[in-house]
Every structure is written in structure tokens, then in C-alpha cells.
């Protein structure tokens, strides 16, 4: 619930959160199911979600590990190649992820891309 404030003259005072009506509950919507391209309903894609989460975590760890050199201004593949050529032994799983995932910026660029 959103906090409410009341204005007294030029000073706003915080009054706390809105009170719920007794017995009122939040809406419980059923989770949406994804629709496959053939129109069939897909169940929970927990395995796929876990795979994406695991890959994203591995890439973020690679980005934030300074032992492999700077990551700003380089794609992850360029940084991995640079680290390998310098004998820094970058994790091979990172290269495998980059070869397996789509070529979108979210997968190719470091976590600092567009933020600095």
C-alpha cells in the first residue's frame, strides 16, 4: 500500500500506511502460462529459467573479476580472448555461454555497458 502524507501549511507530515479494511486481502491472480508458438500451453519453465539465471550469474562474475583485465569498452568475447592471449586463464564456461546465447547486447556486453 502506498504511504500517505498530509500537508499542514508548507510542511508535509508522514502519517504512515493506509489501513486495510478488516478481512480484506490482496488479489490472488493465477500465474499466467506462456503460450508456445504452436498455441499449446507450456507449464513452468523452471529448468529454462534456472539455466538463464545460472548463465547470467556466471557472466556477471566474469565481468566483476578484475583478474581478467578491464571490461569497459570490450565485449565479453573480446575480453575473454584478450585474457586468454595474456595467459590469464579465463573460465571456459563463459565462452561456452557466449557461443550458446543469442547475440543481443544483454548477453554480449559487460554489466557496465551503457551505464558509464
Biopython code that builds the backbone (N, CA, C, O; Angstrom):
import numpy as np
from Bio.PDB.StructureBuilder import StructureBuilder

atoms = [
    (1, "UNK", "N", (0.834, -1.173, 0.000)),
    (1, "UNK", "CA", (0.000, 0.000, 0.000)),
    (1, "UNK", "C", (0.878, 1.234, 0.000)),
    (1, "UNK", "O", (1.986, 1.223, 0.535)),
    (2, "UNK", "N", (0.391, 2.262, -0.584)),
    (2, "UNK", "CA", (1.177, 3.481, -0.712)),
    (2, "UNK", "C", (1.140, 4.288, 0.577)),
    (2, "UNK", "O", (0.096, 4.392, 1.222)),
    (3, "UNK", "N", (2.279, 4.857, 0.952)),
    (3, "UNK", "CA", (2.283, 5.712, 2.128)),
    (3, "UNK", "C", (1.485, 6.980, 1.858)),
    (3, "UNK", "O", (1.464, 7.487, 0.736)),
    (4, "UNK", "N", (0.837, 7.479, 2.885)),
    (4, "UNK", "CA", (0.081, 8.716, 2.726)),
    (4, "UNK", "C", (0.746, 9.812, 3.535)),
    (4, "UNK", "O", (1.327, 9.566, 4.592)),
    (5, "UNK", "N", (0.653, 11.000, 3.027)),
    (5, "UNK", "CA", (1.148, 12.140, 3.787)),
    (5, "UNK", "C", (0.092, 13.223, 3.741)),
    (5, "UNK", "O", (-0.675, 13.312, 2.782)),
    (6, "UNK", "N", (0.051, 14.031, 4.754)),
    (6, "UNK", "CA", (-0.869, 15.160, 4.710)),
    (6, "UNK", "C", (-0.057, 16.430, 4.850)),
    (6, "UNK", "O", (0.949, 16.477, 5.557)),
    (7, "UNK", "N", (-0.505, 17.426, 4.178)),
    (7, "UNK", "CA", (0.217, 18.683, 4.163)),
    (7, "UNK", "C", (-0.408, 19.628, 5.174)),
    (7, "UNK", "O", (-1.612, 19.884, 5.144)),
    (8, "UNK", "N", (0.412, 20.135, 6.055)),
    (8, "UNK", "CA", (-0.015, 21.127, 7.031)),
    (8, "UNK", "C", (0.757, 22.397, 6.726)),
    (8, "UNK", "O", (1.943, 22.500, 7.042)),
    (9, "UNK", "N", (0.096, 23.351, 6.120)),
    (9, "UNK", "CA", (0.801, 24.561, 5.711)),
    (9, "UNK", "C", (1.829, 24.202, 4.659)),
    (9, "UNK", "O", (1.482, 23.630, 3.626)),
    (10, "UNK", "N", (3.092, 24.528, 4.903)),
    (10, "UNK", "CA", (4.153, 24.237, 3.954)),
    (10, "UNK", "C", (4.924, 22.981, 4.334)),
    (10, "UNK", "O", (5.858, 22.592, 3.634)),
    (11, "UNK", "N", (4.540, 22.339, 5.443)),
    (11, "UNK", "CA", (5.280, 21.177, 5.914)),
    (11, "UNK", "C", (4.444, 19.920, 5.688)),
    (11, "UNK", "O", (3.293, 19.850, 6.120)),
    (12, "UNK", "N", (5.018, 18.939, 5.018)),
    (12, "UNK", "CA", (4.332, 17.669, 4.808)),
    (12, "UNK", "C", (4.711, 16.724, 5.940)),
    (12, "UNK", "O", (5.886, 16.586, 6.280)),
    (13, "UNK", "N", (3.711, 16.081, 6.517)),
    (13, "UNK", "CA", (3.994, 15.129, 7.589)),
    (13, "UNK", "C", (3.591, 13.735, 7.144)),
    (13, "UNK", "O", (2.592, 13.562, 6.446)),
    (14, "UNK", "N", (4.362, 12.754, 7.545)),
    (14, "UNK", "CA", (4.116, 11.372, 7.192)),
    (14, "UNK", "C", (3.150, 10.780, 8.205)),
    (14, "UNK", "O", (3.381, 10.860, 9.411)),
    (15, "UNK", "N", (2.068, 10.186, 7.715)),
    (15, "UNK", "CA", (1.073, 9.615, 8.621)),
    (15, "UNK", "C", (1.104, 8.100, 8.654)),
    (15, "UNK", "O", (0.346, 7.497, 9.414)),
    (16, "UNK", "N", (1.944, 7.466, 7.869)),
    (16, "UNK", "CA", (2.016, 6.008, 7.874)),
    (16, "UNK", "C", (1.331, 5.417, 6.656)),
    (16, "UNK", "O", (1.030, 6.118, 5.690)),
    (17, "UNK", "N", (1.097, 4.159, 6.716)),
    (17, "UNK", "CA", (0.484, 3.473, 5.594)),
    (17, "UNK", "C", (-1.026, 3.435, 5.760)),
    (17, "UNK", "O", (-1.549, 3.494, 6.872)),
    (18, "UNK", "N", (-1.714, 3.334, 4.628)),
    (18, "UNK", "CA", (-3.165, 3.247, 4.673)),
    (18, "UNK", "C", (-3.570, 1.963, 5.384)),
    (18, "UNK", "O", (-2.930, 0.924, 5.222)),
    (19, "UNK", "N", (-4.613, 2.043, 6.155)),
    (19, "UNK", "CA", (-5.085, 0.857, 6.864)),
    (19, "UNK", "C", (-5.950, 0.018, 5.929)),
    (19, "UNK", "O", (-6.707, 0.549, 5.117)),
    (20, "UNK", "N", (-5.825, -1.285, 6.057)),
    (20, "UNK", "CA", (-6.672, -2.185, 5.282)),
    (20, "UNK", "C", (-8.003, -2.361, 5.988)),
    (20, "UNK", "O", (-8.102, -2.248, 7.210)),
    (21, "UNK", "N", (-9.011, -2.638, 5.198)),
    (21, "UNK", "CA", (-10.295, -2.966, 5.786)),
    (21, "UNK", "C", (-10.186, -4.347, 6.413)),
    (21, "UNK", "O", (-9.499, -5.214, 5.872)),
    (22, "UNK", "N", (-10.836, -4.565, 7.522)),
    (22, "UNK", "CA", (-10.777, -5.891, 8.145)),
    (22, "UNK", "C", (-11.300, -6.958, 7.184)),
    (22, "UNK", "O", (-12.346, -6.787, 6.557)),
    (23, "UNK", "N", (-10.573, -8.038, 7.082)),
    (23, "UNK", "CA", (-10.984, -9.138, 6.209)),
    (23, "UNK", "C", (-10.602, -8.954, 4.753)),
    (23, "UNK", "O", (-10.786, -9.868, 3.950)),
    (24, "UNK", "N", (-10.069, -7.783, 4.394)),
    (24, "UNK", "CA", (-9.683, -7.553, 3.000)),
    (24, "UNK", "C", (-8.348, -8.224, 2.729)),
    (24, "UNK", "O", (-7.438, -8.189, 3.557)),
    (25, "UNK", "N", (-8.246, -8.822, 1.583)),
    (25, "UNK", "CA", (-6.997, -9.464, 1.192)),
    (25, "UNK", "C", (-6.604, -8.945, -0.178)),
    (25, "UNK", "O", (-7.436, -8.463, -0.946)),
    (26, "UNK", "N", (-5.324, -9.056, -0.461)),
    (26, "UNK", "CA", (-4.846, -8.673, -1.786)),
    (26, "UNK", "C", (-5.389, -9.631, -2.831)),
    (26, "UNK", "O", (-5.788, -10.751, -2.512)),
    (27, "UNK", "N", (-5.402, -9.195, -4.055)),
    (27, "UNK", "CA", (-5.915, -10.063, -5.113)),
    (27, "UNK", "C", (-4.942, -11.203, -5.352)),
    (27, "UNK", "O", (-3.727, -11.006, -5.356)),
    (28, "UNK", "N", (-5.467, -12.358, -5.543)),
    (28, "UNK", "CA", (-4.637, -13.532, -5.823)),
    (28, "UNK", "C", (-4.919, -13.950, -7.252)),
    (28, "UNK", "O", (-5.851, -14.704, -7.529)),
    (29, "UNK", "N", (-4.107, -13.454, -8.135)),
    (29, "UNK", "CA", (-4.266, -13.806, -9.540)),
    (29, "UNK", "C", (-3.506, -15.085, -9.819)),
    (29, "UNK", "O", (-2.454, -15.342, -9.235)),
    (30, "UNK", "N", (-4.047, -15.870, -10.709)),
    (30, "UNK", "CA", (-3.348, -17.080, -11.111)),
    (30, "UNK", "C", (-2.185, -16.682, -12.003)),
    (30, "UNK", "O", (-2.320, -15.768, -12.818)),
    (31, "UNK", "N", (-1.034, -17.356, -11.865)),
    (31, "UNK", "CA", (0.096, -17.017, -12.731)),
    (31, "UNK", "C", (-0.235, -17.333, -14.181)),
    (31, "UNK", "O", (-0.875, -18.339, -14.488)),
    (32, "UNK", "N", (0.211, -16.460, -15.055)),
    (32, "UNK", "CA", (-0.026, -16.659, -16.482)),
    (32, "UNK", "C", (0.826, -17.806, -16.989)),
    (32, "UNK", "O", (1.964, -17.998, -16.563)),
    (33, "UNK", "N", (0.261, -18.546, -17.890)),
    (33, "UNK", "CA", (1.037, -19.588, -18.537)),
    (33, "UNK", "C", (1.504, -19.051, -19.873)),
    (33, "UNK", "O", (0.786, -18.319, -20.554)),
    (34, "UNK", "N", (2.710, -19.425, -20.234)),
    (34, "UNK", "CA", (3.237, -18.994, -21.523)),
    (34, "UNK", "C", (2.577, -19.797, -22.628)),
    (34, "UNK", "O", (2.258, -20.973, -22.455)),
    (35, "UNK", "N", (2.381, -19.155, -23.753)),
    (35, "UNK", "CA", (1.799, -19.839, -24.895)),
    (35, "UNK", "C", (2.907, -20.101, -25.890)),
    (35, "UNK", "O", (3.586, -19.176, -26.335)),
    (36, "UNK", "N", (3.088, -21.363, -26.238)),
    (36, "UNK", "CA", (4.117, -21.727, -27.208)),
    (36, "UNK", "C", (3.693, -21.269, -28.588)),
    (36, "UNK", "O", (2.527, -20.933, -28.800)),
    (37, "UNK", "N", (4.622, -21.251, -29.529)),
    (37, "UNK", "CA", (4.327, -20.769, -30.872)),
    (37, "UNK", "C", (3.270, -21.618, -31.568)),
    (37, "UNK", "O", (2.577, -21.122, -32.456)),
    (38, "UNK", "N", (3.131, -22.888, -31.184)),
    (38, "UNK", "CA", (2.111, -23.727, -31.804)),
    (38, "UNK", "C", (0.764, -23.608, -31.100)),
    (38, "UNK", "O", (-0.185, -24.306, -31.458)),
    (39, "UNK", "N", (0.672, -22.735, -30.107)),
    (39, "UNK", "CA", (-0.585, -22.492, -29.418)),
    (39, "UNK", "C", (-0.770, -23.354, -28.181)),
    (39, "UNK", "O", (-1.708, -23.128, -27.417)),
    (40, "UNK", "N", (0.089, -24.327, -27.963)),
    (40, "UNK", "CA", (-0.027, -25.190, -26.789)),
    (40, "UNK", "C", (0.462, -24.440, -25.554)),
    (40, "UNK", "O", (1.362, -23.604, -25.637)),
    (41, "UNK", "N", (-0.133, -24.745, -24.423)),
    (41, "UNK", "CA", (0.285, -24.110, -23.173)),
    (41, "UNK", "C", (1.527, -24.797, -22.642)),
    (41, "UNK", "O", (1.640, -26.022, -22.662)),
    (42, "UNK", "N", (2.458, -23.981, -22.165)),
    (42, "UNK", "CA", (3.649, -24.529, -21.534)),
    (42, "UNK", "C", (3.474, -24.439, -20.033)),
    (42, "UNK", "O", (2.875, -23.486, -19.534)),
    (43, "UNK", "N", (3.978, -25.401, -19.319)),
    (43, "UNK", "CA", (3.953, -25.372, -17.857)),
    (43, "UNK", "C", (5.064, -24.478, -17.361)),
    (43, "UNK", "O", (5.582, -23.644, -18.103)),
    (44, "UNK", "N", (5.425, -24.650, -16.120)),
    (44, "UNK", "CA", (6.535, -23.875, -15.567)),
    (44, "UNK", "C", (7.805, -24.230, -16.302)),
    (44, "UNK", "O", (8.105, -25.404, -16.519)),
    (45, "UNK", "N", (8.524, -23.244, -16.671)),
    (45, "UNK", "CA", (9.785, -23.436, -17.380)),
    (45, "UNK", "C", (10.934, -23.268, -16.403)),
    (45, "UNK", "O", (11.895, -22.551, -16.681)),
    (46, "UNK", "N", (10.835, -23.930, -15.260)),
    (46, "UNK", "CA", (11.828, -23.760, -14.204)),
    (46, "UNK", "C", (13.231, -24.113, -14.657)),
    (46, "UNK", "O", (14.192, -23.431, -14.300)),
    (47, "UNK", "N", (13.355, -25.177, -15.443)),
    (47, "UNK", "CA", (14.688, -25.589, -15.895)),
    (47, "UNK", "C", (15.295, -24.516, -16.783)),
    (47, "UNK", "O", (16.480, -24.206, -16.666)),
    (48, "UNK", "N", (14.481, -23.944, -17.679)),
    (48, "UNK", "CA", (14.987, -22.904, -18.573)),
    (48, "UNK", "C", (15.334, -21.656, -17.781)),
    (48, "UNK", "O", (16.379, -21.047, -18.012)),
    (49, "UNK", "N", (14.472, -21.266, -16.849)),
    (49, "UNK", "CA", (14.727, -20.088, -16.023)),
    (49, "UNK", "C", (15.987, -20.266, -15.190)),
    (49, "UNK", "O", (16.773, -19.330, -15.038)),
    (50, "UNK", "N", (16.179, -21.457, -14.654)),
    (50, "UNK", "CA", (17.378, -21.723, -13.854)),
    (50, "UNK", "C", (18.627, -21.641, -14.718)),
    (50, "UNK", "O", (19.669, -21.171, -14.262)),
    (51, "UNK", "N", (18.529, -22.095, -15.959)),
    (51, "UNK", "CA", (19.663, -22.037, -16.882)),
    (51, "UNK", "C", (20.027, -20.591, -17.203)),
    (51, "UNK", "O", (21.204, -20.233, -17.208)),
    (52, "UNK", "N", (19.033, -19.770, -17.467)),
    (52, "UNK", "CA", (19.272, -18.353, -17.753)),
    (52, "UNK", "C", (19.889, -17.674, -16.537)),
    (52, "UNK", "O", (20.838, -16.901, -16.666)),
    (53, "UNK", "N", (19.349, -17.963, -15.363)),
    (53, "UNK", "CA", (19.867, -17.378, -14.118)),
    (53, "UNK", "C", (21.322, -17.780, -13.888)),
    (53, "UNK", "O", (22.157, -16.943, -13.544)),
    (54, "UNK", "N", (21.617, -19.051, -14.079)),
    (54, "UNK", "CA", (22.977, -19.563, -13.866)),
    (54, "UNK", "C", (23.955, -18.919, -14.850)),
    (54, "UNK", "O", (25.053, -18.517, -14.464)),
    (55, "UNK", "N", (23.551, -18.821, -16.131)),
    (55, "UNK", "CA", (24.420, -18.212, -17.138)),
    (55, "UNK", "C", (24.646, -16.732, -16.858)),
    (55, "UNK", "O", (25.771, -16.244, -16.971)),
    (56, "UNK", "N", (23.587, -16.016, -16.494)),
    (56, "UNK", "CA", (23.712, -14.583, -16.196)),
    (56, "UNK", "C", (24.629, -14.359, -14.998)),
    (56, "UNK", "O", (25.422, -13.417, -14.989)),
    (57, "UNK", "N", (24.523, -15.218, -13.992)),
    (57, "UNK", "CA", (25.377, -15.097, -12.808)),
    (57, "UNK", "C", (26.839, -15.344, -13.165)),
    (57, "UNK", "O", (27.725, -14.640, -12.678)),
    (58, "UNK", "N", (27.097, -16.344, -14.016)),
    (58, "UNK", "CA", (28.478, -16.646, -14.424)),
    (58, "UNK", "C", (29.073, -15.479, -15.211)),
    (58, "UNK", "O", (30.238, -15.132, -15.015)),
    (59, "UNK", "N", (28.281, -14.871, -16.101)),
    (59, "UNK", "CA", (28.778, -13.740, -16.884)),
    (59, "UNK", "C", (29.013, -12.515, -16.000)),
    (59, "UNK", "O", (29.987, -11.787, -16.194)),
    (60, "UNK", "N", (28.138, -12.290, -15.044)),
    (60, "UNK", "CA", (28.320, -11.157, -14.139)),
    (60, "UNK", "C", (29.577, -11.342, -13.297)),
    (60, "UNK", "O", (30.325, -10.391, -13.073)),
    (61, "UNK", "N", (29.805, -12.563, -12.834)),
    (61, "UNK", "CA", (31.016, -12.855, -12.065)),
    (61, "UNK", "C", (32.254, -12.602, -12.908)),
    (61, "UNK", "O", (33.237, -12.041, -12.423)),
    (62, "UNK", "N", (32.211, -13.014, -14.170)),
    (62, "UNK", "CA", (33.321, -12.768, -15.095)),
    (62, "UNK", "C", (33.550, -11.272, -15.264)),
    (62, "UNK", "O", (34.689, -10.807, -15.238)),
    (63, "UNK", "N", (32.461, -10.513, -15.438)),
    (63, "UNK", "CA", (32.570, -9.058, -15.612)),
    (63, "UNK", "C", (33.190, -8.384, -14.391)),
    (63, "UNK", "O", (33.974, -7.446, -14.535)),
    (64, "UNK", "N", (32.855, -8.842, -13.219)),
    (64, "UNK", "CA", (33.292, -8.174, -11.996)),
    (64, "UNK", "C", (34.619, -8.693, -11.457)),
    (64, "UNK", "O", (35.099, -8.213, -10.430)),
    (65, "UNK", "N", (35.218, -9.668, -12.140)),
    (65, "UNK", "CA", (36.518, -10.192, -11.728)),
    (65, "UNK", "C", (37.604, -9.399, -12.432)),
    (65, "UNK", "O", (37.771, -9.518, -13.646)),
    (66, "UNK", "N", (38.333, -8.603, -11.693)),
    (66, "UNK", "CA", (39.341, -7.725, -12.289)),
    (66, "UNK", "C", (40.582, -8.479, -12.748)),
    (66, "UNK", "O", (41.409, -7.910, -13.460)),
    (67, "UNK", "N", (40.734, -9.727, -12.365)),
    (67, "UNK", "CA", (41.918, -10.513, -12.752)),
    (67, "UNK", "C", (42.011, -10.718, -14.262)),
    (67, "UNK", "O", (43.088, -11.006, -14.783)),
    (68, "UNK", "N", (40.891, -10.571, -14.967)),
    (68, "UNK", "CA", (40.884, -10.775, -16.418)),
    (68, "UNK", "C", (41.011, -9.467, -17.186)),
    (68, "UNK", "O", (40.820, -9.447, -18.402)),
    (69, "UNK", "N", (41.325, -8.396, -16.512)),
    (69, "UNK", "CA", (41.524, -7.106, -17.160)),
    (69, "UNK", "C", (40.255, -6.280, -17.188)),
    (69, "UNK", "O", (39.206, -6.720, -16.717)),
    (70, "UNK", "N", (40.354, -5.075, -17.745)),
    (70, "UNK", "CA", (39.198, -4.174, -17.774)),
    (70, "UNK", "C", (38.097, -4.713, -18.683)),
    (70, "UNK", "O", (38.371, -5.377, -19.683)),
    (71, "UNK", "N", (36.846, -4.417, -18.324)),
    (71, "UNK", "CA", (35.741, -4.903, -19.148)),
    (71, "UNK", "C", (35.027, -3.778, -19.886)),
    (71, "UNK", "O", (34.246, -4.052, -20.798)),
    (72, "UNK", "N", (35.265, -2.549, -19.528)),
    (72, "UNK", "CA", (34.601, -1.425, -20.178)),
    (72, "UNK", "C", (35.230, -1.190, -21.547)),
    (72, "UNK", "O", (36.451, -1.117, -21.678)),
    (73, "UNK", "N", (34.389, -1.075, -22.552)),
    (73, "UNK", "CA", (34.873, -0.822, -23.905)),
    (73, "UNK", "C", (35.144, -2.083, -24.704)),
    (73, "UNK", "O", (35.526, -1.998, -25.871)),
    (74, "UNK", "N", (34.956, -3.241, -24.110)),
    (74, "UNK", "CA", (35.153, -4.520, -24.790)),
    (74, "UNK", "C", (33.895, -5.363, -24.644)),
    (74, "UNK", "O", (33.199, -5.289, -23.631)),
    (75, "UNK", "N", (33.610, -6.167, -25.667)),
    (75, "UNK", "CA", (32.550, -7.145, -25.486)),
    (75, "UNK", "C", (33.101, -8.266, -24.620)),
    (75, "UNK", "O", (34.310, -8.356, -24.403)),
    (76, "UNK", "N", (32.229, -9.103, -24.135)),
    (76, "UNK", "CA", (32.688, -10.206, -23.289)),
    (76, "UNK", "C", (33.596, -11.159, -24.059)),
    (76, "UNK", "O", (34.569, -11.672, -23.505)),
    (77, "UNK", "N", (33.283, -11.400, -25.334)),
    (77, "UNK", "CA", (34.123, -12.292, -26.143)),
    (77, "UNK", "C", (35.499, -11.674, -26.347)),
    (77, "UNK", "O", (36.511, -12.366, -26.239)),
    (78, "UNK", "N", (35.547, -10.366, -26.643)),
    (78, "UNK", "CA", (36.839, -9.686, -26.810)),
    (78, "UNK", "C", (37.650, -9.744, -25.515)),
    (78, "UNK", "O", (38.858, -9.977, -25.547)),
    (79, "UNK", "N", (36.994, -9.536, -24.396)),
    (79, "UNK", "CA", (37.692, -9.583, -23.111)),
    (79, "UNK", "C", (38.181, -10.992, -22.808)),
    (79, "UNK", "O", (39.288, -11.173, -22.301)),
    (80, "UNK", "N", (37.358, -11.992, -23.117)),
    (80, "UNK", "CA", (37.760, -13.378, -22.885)),
    (80, "UNK", "C", (38.972, -13.715, -23.749)),
    (80, "UNK", "O", (39.934, -14.309, -23.263)),
    (81, "UNK", "N", (38.931, -13.334, -25.048)),
    (81, "UNK", "CA", (40.058, -13.592, -25.954)),
    (81, "UNK", "C", (41.324, -12.889, -25.471)),
    (81, "UNK", "O", (42.411, -13.468, -25.498)),
    (82, "UNK", "N", (41.182, -11.650, -25.032)),
    (82, "UNK", "CA", (42.329, -10.887, -24.534)),
    (82, "UNK", "C", (42.932, -11.566, -23.305)),
    (82, "UNK", "O", (44.150, -11.714, -23.207)),
    (83, "UNK", "N", (42.083, -11.975, -22.378)),
    (83, "UNK", "CA", (42.571, -12.640, -21.165)),
    (83, "UNK", "C", (43.250, -13.967, -21.503)),
    (83, "UNK", "O", (44.267, -14.314, -20.901)),
    (84, "UNK", "N", (42.696, -14.708, -22.459)),
    (84, "UNK", "CA", (43.299, -15.986, -22.853)),
    (84, "UNK", "C", (44.650, -15.766, -23.517)),
    (84, "UNK", "O", (45.594, -16.516, -23.269)),
    (85, "UNK", "N", (44.748, -14.735, -24.366)),
    (85, "UNK", "CA", (46.016, -14.469, -25.052)),
    (85, "UNK", "C", (47.101, -13.994, -24.083)),
    (85, "UNK", "O", (48.290, -14.171, -24.350)),
    (86, "UNK", "N", (46.700, -13.396, -22.967)),
    (86, "UNK", "CA", (47.658, -12.947, -21.953)),
    (86, "UNK", "C", (47.949, -14.038, -20.917)),
    (86, "UNK", "O", (48.709, -13.815, -19.974)),
    (87, "UNK", "N", (47.349, -15.202, -21.093)),
    (87, "UNK", "CA", (47.593, -16.313, -20.176)),
    (87, "UNK", "C", (46.917, -16.168, -18.825)),
    (87, "UNK", "O", (47.398, -16.713, -17.832)),
    (88, "UNK", "N", (45.809, -15.443, -18.774)),
    (88, "UNK", "CA", (45.112, -15.204, -17.507)),
    (88, "UNK", "C", (44.106, -16.304, -17.169)),
    (88, "UNK", "O", (43.465, -16.250, -16.119)),
    (89, "UNK", "N", (43.961, -17.285, -18.031)),
    (89, "UNK", "CA", (43.101, -18.448, -17.816)),
    (89, "UNK", "C", (41.653, -18.073, -17.471)),
    (89, "UNK", "O", (41.182, -18.378, -16.375)),
    (90, "UNK", "N", (40.940, -17.408, -18.408)),
    (90, "UNK", "CA", (39.529, -17.084, -18.149)),
    (90, "UNK", "C", (38.689, -18.364, -18.146)),
    (90, "UNK", "O", (39.073, -19.346, -18.781)),
    (91, "UNK", "N", (37.569, -18.373, -17.454)),
    (91, "UNK", "CA", (36.743, -19.582, -17.387)),
    (91, "UNK", "C", (36.169, -19.953, -18.757)),
    (91, "UNK", "O", (35.591, -19.111, -19.444)),
    (92, "UNK", "N", (36.335, -21.214, -19.144)),
    (92, "UNK", "CA", (35.839, -21.669, -20.445)),
    (92, "UNK", "C", (34.322, -21.679, -20.498)),
    (92, "UNK", "O", (33.735, -21.573, -21.574)),
    (93, "UNK", "N", (33.689, -21.804, -19.349)),
    (93, "UNK", "CA", (32.232, -21.806, -19.316)),
    (93, "UNK", "C", (31.678, -20.477, -19.836)),
    (93, "UNK", "O", (30.595, -20.450, -20.420)),
    (94, "UNK", "N", (32.403, -19.385, -19.634)),
    (94, "UNK", "CA", (31.962, -18.073, -20.124)),
    (94, "UNK", "C", (31.915, -18.074, -21.647)),
    (94, "UNK", "O", (30.943, -17.603, -22.237)),
    (95, "UNK", "N", (32.954, -18.596, -22.282)),
    (95, "UNK", "CA", (32.971, -18.663, -23.745)),
    (95, "UNK", "C", (31.865, -19.577, -24.255)),
    (95, "UNK", "O", (31.235, -19.273, -25.268)),
    (96, "UNK", "N", (31.619, -20.685, -23.577)),
    (96, "UNK", "CA", (30.543, -21.598, -23.976)),
    (96, "UNK", "C", (29.181, -20.918, -23.879)),
    (96, "UNK", "O", (28.335, -21.092, -24.757)),
    (97, "UNK", "N", (28.966, -20.149, -22.825)),
    (97, "UNK", "CA", (27.706, -19.417, -22.661)),
    (97, "UNK", "C", (27.540, -18.415, -23.790)),
    (97, "UNK", "O", (26.462, -18.307, -24.374)),
    (98, "UNK", "N", (28.597, -17.683, -24.100)),
    (98, "UNK", "CA", (28.524, -16.654, -25.138)),
    (98, "UNK", "C", (28.285, -17.258, -26.514)),
    (98, "UNK", "O", (27.656, -16.622, -27.360)),
    (99, "UNK", "N", (28.766, -18.453, -26.753)),
    (99, "UNK", "CA", (28.527, -19.119, -28.031)),
    (99, "UNK", "C", (27.118, -19.695, -28.097)),
    (99, "UNK", "O", (26.558, -19.825, -29.185)),
    (100, "UNK", "N", (26.543, -20.038, -26.962)),
    (100, "UNK", "CA", (25.223, -20.661, -26.905)),
    (100, "UNK", "C", (24.088, -19.637, -26.885)),
    (100, "UNK", "O", (23.020, -19.902, -27.436)),
    (101, "UNK", "N", (24.291, -18.496, -26.273)),
    (101, "UNK", "CA", (23.230, -17.495, -26.104)),
    (101, "UNK", "C", (23.103, -16.606, -27.341)),
    (101, "UNK", "O", (24.031, -16.532, -28.146)),
    (102, "UNK", "N", (21.966, -15.932, -27.499)),
    (102, "UNK", "CA", (21.769, -15.050, -28.651)),
    (102, "UNK", "C", (22.750, -13.877, -28.654)),
    (102, "UNK", "O", (23.387, -13.576, -27.644)),
    (103, "UNK", "N", (22.854, -13.235, -29.790)),
    (103, "UNK", "CA", (23.836, -12.156, -29.946)),
    (103, "UNK", "C", (23.278, -10.793, -29.545)),
    (103, "UNK", "O", (23.659, -9.777, -30.125)),
    (104, "UNK", "N", (22.395, -10.760, -28.577)),
    (104, "UNK", "CA", (21.865, -9.480, -28.103)),
    (104, "UNK", "C", (22.869, -8.823, -27.163)),
    (104, "UNK", "O", (23.738, -9.487, -26.599)),
    (105, "UNK", "N", (22.737, -7.526, -27.005)),
    (105, "UNK", "CA", (23.667, -6.779, -26.149)),
    (105, "UNK", "C", (23.617, -7.259, -24.704)),
    (105, "UNK", "O", (24.625, -7.206, -24.000)),
    (106, "UNK", "N", (22.463, -7.725, -24.256)),
    (106, "UNK", "CA", (22.346, -8.194, -22.873)),
    (106, "UNK", "C", (23.292, -9.348, -22.584)),
    (106, "UNK", "O", (23.764, -9.491, -21.456)),
    (107, "UNK", "N", (23.572, -10.164, -23.573)),
    (107, "UNK", "CA", (24.481, -11.295, -23.392)),
    (107, "UNK", "C", (25.903, -10.957, -23.818)),
    (107, "UNK", "O", (26.850, -11.504, -23.252)),
    (108, "UNK", "N", (26.084, -10.084, -24.787)),
    (108, "UNK", "CA", (27.417, -9.817, -25.339)),
    (108, "UNK", "C", (28.194, -8.755, -24.575)),
    (108, "UNK", "O", (29.418, -8.833, -24.478)),
    (109, "UNK", "N", (27.502, -7.773, -24.037)),
    (109, "UNK", "CA", (28.177, -6.643, -23.391)),
    (109, "UNK", "C", (28.307, -6.864, -21.887)),
    (109, "UNK", "O", (27.545, -7.626, -21.292)),
    (110, "UNK", "N", (29.280, -6.189, -21.284)),
    (110, "UNK", "CA", (29.504, -6.330, -19.842)),
    (110, "UNK", "C", (28.399, -5.616, -19.059)),
    (110, "UNK", "O", (27.593, -4.881, -19.630)),
    (111, "UNK", "N", (28.376, -5.841, -17.763)),
    (111, "UNK", "CA", (27.332, -5.247, -16.924)),
    (111, "UNK", "C", (27.405, -3.723, -16.901)),
    (111, "UNK", "O", (26.413, -3.069, -16.577)),
    (112, "UNK", "N", (28.544, -3.150, -17.234)),
    (112, "UNK", "CA", (28.710, -1.695, -17.210)),
    (112, "UNK", "C", (28.339, -1.046, -18.531)),
    (112, "UNK", "O", (28.348, 0.182, -18.619)),
    (113, "UNK", "N", (28.016, -1.812, -19.555)),
    (113, "UNK", "CA", (27.708, -1.260, -20.876)),
    (113, "UNK", "C", (26.504, -0.314, -20.784)),
    (113, "UNK", "O", (25.440, -0.696, -20.297)),
    (114, "UNK", "N", (26.685, 0.902, -21.250)),
    (114, "UNK", "CA", (25.618, 1.892, -21.249)),
    (114, "UNK", "C", (25.410, 2.592, -19.914)),
    (114, "UNK", "O", (24.584, 3.500, -19.821)),
    (115, "UNK", "N", (26.133, 2.194, -18.893)),
    (115, "UNK", "CA", (25.972, 2.809, -17.571)),
    (115, "UNK", "C", (27.092, 3.779, -17.253)),
    (115, "UNK", "O", (26.932, 4.661, -16.410)),
    (116, "UNK", "N", (28.221, 3.623, -17.919)),
    (116, "UNK", "CA", (29.354, 4.511, -17.653)),
    (116, "UNK", "C", (29.556, 5.468, -18.788)),
    (116, "UNK", "O", (30.466, 6.295, -18.743)),
]
sb = StructureBuilder()
sb.init_structure("model")
sb.init_model(0)
sb.init_chain("A")
sb.init_seg("    ")
for serial, (resi, resn, name, xyz) in enumerate(atoms, 1):
    if name == "N":
        sb.init_residue(resn, " ", resi, " ")
    sb.init_atom(name, np.array(xyz, "f"), 0.0, 1.0, " ", f" {name:<3s}", serial, name[0])
structure = sb.get_structure()
